[in-house]
């Protein structure tokens, strides 16, 4: 079953960093398959999208607002 391997597995810091890098490079609209491929892990496009919008984007936005008020 595709994606079954990534269910319940926590994201490690390298995956988070790679996710941010690839989303900033490729964009966050309709490119989740490419983002998932670039990670080179078992993460599905759906898990990458969920991780970005639920966890990483809010953190990334908050840190940018601190750096660039």
Steps between C-alpha positions, in 0.01 A plus 500: 500500500661832393570733787446234765865515603489869590192477722597550860867567429629825645680746276869546569670843486668421166163420342354824635792702363475327161124555495541875560776526239299318235173681567676836479662390174199329336209689659212373709234463231461172315863389529473257792596201285826671404564609860445141615738364234771750591488392866607151395311343791176305540300823546196527276395821326208519743722469808736767363211738439354437846838546670558827314163662570448368854852526641779645289331797331385655830850455646666635185263800485554581868879488468492720188285759679758514780784548251318740268250706705 
